[in-house]
Amino acid sequence: MSSLEITKILSTSQATEILNRKPQTLRKWACLENGPIKPLRVNGRLAWRVEDLRALLINGNSSLATNKFLSKSTR
């Protein structure tokens, strides 16, 4: 029996709220492939893994951290 791993993802607009960044910043990270996290592409749209956002907030630049994200349960 195999288990499926379900990855929780957010849209660019949702990710920008969490990271306190503009959508253009996340799009630039995706286009230039030079950002701290890399998006998934779903039907031609960018999607951002919740686990990557969480890791960035915890381990990355502390100026990105928002209590709103860290206090919410993603389960």
Secondary structure as UniProt FT lines:
FT   STRAND          9..11
FT   HELIX           12..19
FT   HELIX           23..32
FT   STRAND          40..42
FT   TURN            43..44
FT   STRAND          45..49
FT   HELIX           50..59
FT   HELIX           62..64
FT   HELIX           67..71
//
